[in-house]
């Protein structure tokens, strides 16, 4: 994923599209009343990267990510070949937390 994040970092930011997409993302998370937390979210001209944590399973998080990108009119970045990173942590109470990093791209 490092190569893909470097490509994104070199993109200029389209303020109108990026702000709208980031807002849509945050509103969607909040409106679903889920236990997802956005740790990091940034959109540029054509790419968005998001890091999300949740106490749901990795498969649930994966299904959720696909539902979101369809709603936000995005595509999986790099023709769907963009790596998605999943990891596991423990919260303060010792519960398992799933962490995912996703890259999306603007529809042409």
Secondary structure, DSSP 8 states (H G I E B T S, - for coil): -HHHHHHHHTS---HHHHHHHHHHHHHHHHHTT-S-EEEEEEE-SSEEEEEEEESS-HHHHHHHHHHHHHHTTEEETGGGTS--EEEEEE-TTS-EEEEEEEEEEE--
